């Protein structure tokens, strides 16, 4: 489920601000071409394309603000870049990799295996919703797996130091995938070790490769599992021991998998 426009021009966090009693912050964020009536969040084709980035001075009053709703009480706050705050929640980006270009051959087609499951047995989240660069908006009727069986948000652990996990104003860190189970001992993957500090108290991390593309697991600092919300607005605690097939199925919007609430 897409929640960002490329790396830097807005994520789901901007769009959500008016609905968590942060309307003034939403109005401060220049999330579209200046002066347009629609002020389309995420659109970079402005005469000043750098002006609506998360790290532009005009937007720093928003991205450096303390927003308690986006923080898990068990997590550790951090501001790794220009005092911009990281947060504890990420959008459901499906069960494969963070970036997917529609029509491209997926890297799962050959030998990639995780937790005993061939990657090519894992379906894409939603047939093109994962496109880097904006994707397509969808309504509830497109979530044919059911709103109560489709993840919307989940927990991630805020990286400490210069680690950018949880840095969800930035597109790369604004989502999690169910490729790995919750709180997996296997590493998250990011494209450079500069932003991936594989030292305590950070969760495991390593550099992306062609065989191990960029992805981030749902993780938490409280024992036994992670908190998630579903597209129907409900919230649940998901155990680390959830069957991987079921966990992956919960992240698809129209995968057609047979699952029931008793399985999670």
N, C-alpha and C positions, 0 to 999 in steps of 0.2 A: 504494500500500500504506500504509494508515493507520498513523501512529505517534505520535499526540498526541491529547490531550483538550482541545479548544479552545485558547486561548492559553497557559494557565498552570498547569494542574493535573497535569501529568506528560506526558512524552514517552517514546519508546522507550528513551531513555538510562536512565531509572529502572528499567525492566523488565529491561534487559540487565545491570545491575550484578552480580547474583549469578553470572553466567556469565563474568565477566572478573576473578574473584578480588576482587570488591569487595562481598562479602556484608555486611560491617559498615556500609558506606555505605547499602546498600539498606535495612537495618533502621532506620537513622537517619531516612530520608526518610518523612515522614508523608504517604503517598500514597493515603490513603483515610480514611473516617470513623474517628476515634480509637477504638480498643478493639474494632473488629470483627474477627472471626476471619479473614475472607477478606482484609481490608485491601486492597480492590480499588484497584489503581493507576489514577489518573486520575479517580475519581469525586468530583465536587465537592459532592454534596448532603449535606454534613456540617453539623452545627449551627454549625460555624465554617468557612465555605467559604473564607475567606482563609488559613486555617492550613495547608492543603496546597498552596499555591502555591509555585513555585520560589524566590520571593524572601522568603518568610516566615522570620523568624529561626530557627524550628525546623528549616528545611531548608537554611539557608545553610551549615552545616558540610559538606553534600553538594555543593551547587552551586558552592561556592567552592573545593572540593578540586582539587588537581592530579591528573588522571587521565591518565597517559601513553598509555594504550591509545587514547584518543580524539584524540590529537594526531599529525599527520604531522610527521616530523622536518624537512621542508622548509618548514613553515608557521611563522607568527609568532604566538606566544600573545598573547591580549588578554583583559581582564576589563572590559568597557565599562559594566557596571551593577552596583552594590553588590558589587564584587569577584567577581561570578559569572563563571566561566571560560567562554570560547567554545572551540569545538572544530572539528576539521577534517573531520568526517564527518557525513553526513546520510542520512536514509532515502529510499528511492525513493518519491516521491509521484506517479508516473505521468508522462504525456507532455503534460499540458495545463497546468493552473493549480494553485496550492497548495490553494485552497479550492473545493469543489464541493458544492452542495446537491442531493441526489437529487431528481429531478423538475423541477428548475429548467431553464429554457432556457439552454443554454450560450452564452457570448459568441462562440463560434467560428462561429456560424451564417451570418455574412454576409461581411465583407470582410477579416478579419484574415489577414495573410500573413506568414510568417517564412521567410527563407532560400529563398524561391521556392515554399514549400509552403503551400497554403491550410490554415488551421487546422481547418477543418471536415473535412479528410481525416485528421485525427489522432483516434484513438479514445481514449475515456476509459480510465483504467488498469484499472478492474475493476467497472464497473456499480454504483457506490454505495459502494465501499470508501473513496472520497475524501470522504465526508461530513464537514463540519465539525461537531465536537461528539461525536466518538467513533467513528463508522463501525461496522463489524461485524468481529468476529474471523473468521479463515478458517483452514482447515487446508491441508496440502500438496495434497490432492486437488483443491482449488479452483484451483490454479495449472496450468491445463490447457495453457499454453504450454510447460511443462516447467521444473523447478527450475533447470536449467543454462542456460536461455534467459531468465531473469527476474531483473532486478536487485533487490538487497536494500539495499545501501548504496553510497554514492559519495562522493568527495571534494568539499569546498567550501573556498574560501579564507576564512580568518578575517578579518573586517573589523577595521580599526584605528580608534582614536579611539572615537567613539560609534556607529560603524557596527555594526549587529547581525547581519550575516551571520556564520554560524557560532555564533550564540548559541542553541544547540540545546536548552537547557532550556526555551526559549520556543517554543511551538508553531509560530509563523510561520516560524521559521528552522530547524526540525528536519528539513526535507525538501528535496530538490532535484527538479527535473523535467527531462525530456529535450526539452522544447519547443525549447530552444536546444542546439546541439552542445557538446561539451566545450570549455571555455576560449573561448567565443564572444566576439568583439569587441563584440557587441551587449549592451546593459545588462540586468542583473537588474532586477526591478521590486519595489518595496515601497511601502506605502501613504503614507509620509511621507518627505520628504527629511531630516528630523531624524535618522532612523536609517539613512540611505543617503548616505554621504559619497563622492561621486564624485571622489576625489582619490587620487593615488598614495600608498602602494602598494596601495590598495584596487582591486578589479576594477571595471569599469564598472557604474553603477547609475543608476536614474531612478525617478520616482514612478509608481505604478500609475495606469492610466486604464481607462475602460470598454473601450477598444480594446486595451489592453495590460495585462491583469490581472496580479496578483501571481504571480511565478515566479522561481526561482533556478536558475541553471545549475550543472552540475558543473564545478569549477575546481580548479586546483592551482598551486603555485609551482615545480614541477619541469617541465622542458621536454617538450613533445610529446604530453601526454595526462593522463589521470587514472586513479587506482587505483579499482577497484570490486570489490564482492563480489556473488555470486549466491546465490539461495535454496538451492542445494545446498551452500553453504559454501565454494565455490571463490572465488579472487580472481584478477583479471586486470588488466593495464594496457590501457586503451582509448585508441587514438590520437585526437588532435584531428581527424584526417581521416576518421574513420568516416563512412560514408554516413548522412545524417540520417534517412532512412527506417528504417535498421537500428537506429540509436541509439534512436529513438522506440519501435520494436517491442520492444526489450529491456526497456522499462519497463512494458509491459503484462503482466498476469498471465493473461489469457485473451482476447487480441486475435485469435488465430488467424492471425498473420502467418507467412509462410513464410521463415524465416531459418535459417542454419546457422552453426556455430562458425567456419567459414572466412571469414565476412563481418565478423567482429570479432576 
